């Protein structure tokens, strides 16, 4: 049995802003970071997100943690 993933709770405003950043940002990095947070808010694990993007788990965890601290 696996560990339960921490879900990032988003307000409607935050979700909308992240979706805008994901869809319309000219920065690939910023768009990707917004997508990480959106996927975490949908219950995806950091491992699943890392696999989707072909990255290690560290950047996913880093940006999710930084978002939550912000």
C-alpha positions as CSV (number, residue, x, y, z in Angstrom):
1,X,0.0,0.0,0.0
2,X,1.5,3.3,-1.1
3,X,1.7,6.6,0.8
4,X,-1.1,9.1,0.4
5,X,-0.1,12.0,-1.7
6,X,-0.4,15.5,-0.3
7,X,-2.9,17.5,-2.2
8,X,-2.4,21.2,-2.7
9,X,-5.7,23.0,-2.0
10,X,-6.3,25.8,-4.3
11,X,-8.8,28.7,-4.2
12,X,-10.8,29.3,-7.4
13,X,-8.7,32.4,-8.0
14,X,-5.4,30.6,-7.5
15,X,-6.5,27.8,-9.8
16,X,-7.5,30.3,-12.5
17,X,-4.2,32.1,-12.2
18,X,-2.2,28.9,-12.4
19,X,-4.2,27.8,-15.4
20,X,-3.5,31.1,-17.1
21,X,0.2,30.8,-16.3
22,X,0.2,27.2,-17.6
23,X,-1.6,28.0,-20.9
24,X,-0.2,31.5,-21.8
25,X,3.2,32.0,-20.3
26,X,6.0,32.5,-22.7
27,X,8.3,30.9,-20.2
28,X,8.4,27.1,-20.5
29,X,9.7,26.8,-17.0
30,X,7.0,28.9,-15.5
31,X,4.3,27.1,-17.5
32,X,5.7,23.7,-16.3
33,X,5.8,24.9,-12.7
34,X,2.1,26.0,-12.9
35,X,1.3,22.6,-14.3
36,X,3.1,20.8,-11.4
37,X,0.9,22.7,-8.9
38,X,-2.3,22.1,-10.9
39,X,-1.6,18.3,-11.1
40,X,-0.8,18.2,-7.3
41,X,-4.1,19.9,-6.6
42,X,-5.8,17.1,-8.6
43,X,-4.2,14.4,-6.3
44,X,-1.3,13.4,-8.5
45,X,1.8,12.2,-6.6
46,X,5.1,13.9,-7.1
47,X,6.3,10.6,-8.6
48,X,3.5,10.6,-11.2
49,X,4.2,14.2,-12.1
50,X,7.9,13.6,-12.5
51,X,7.2,10.7,-14.8
52,X,4.8,12.8,-16.9
53,X,7.4,15.5,-17.4
54,X,10.4,13.2,-17.6
55,X,12.2,14.8,-14.7
56,X,13.4,13.6,-11.3
57,X,11.2,14.0,-8.3
58,X,13.3,16.8,-6.8
59,X,12.1,19.7,-8.9
60,X,8.5,18.7,-8.5
61,X,8.8,18.6,-4.7
62,X,10.8,21.8,-4.7
63,X,8.2,23.9,-6.6
64,X,5.3,22.4,-4.8
65,X,6.9,23.3,-1.5
66,X,7.8,26.8,-2.6
67,X,4.3,27.4,-3.9
68,X,2.8,26.3,-0.6
69,X,5.2,28.6,1.3
70,X,4.3,31.5,-0.9
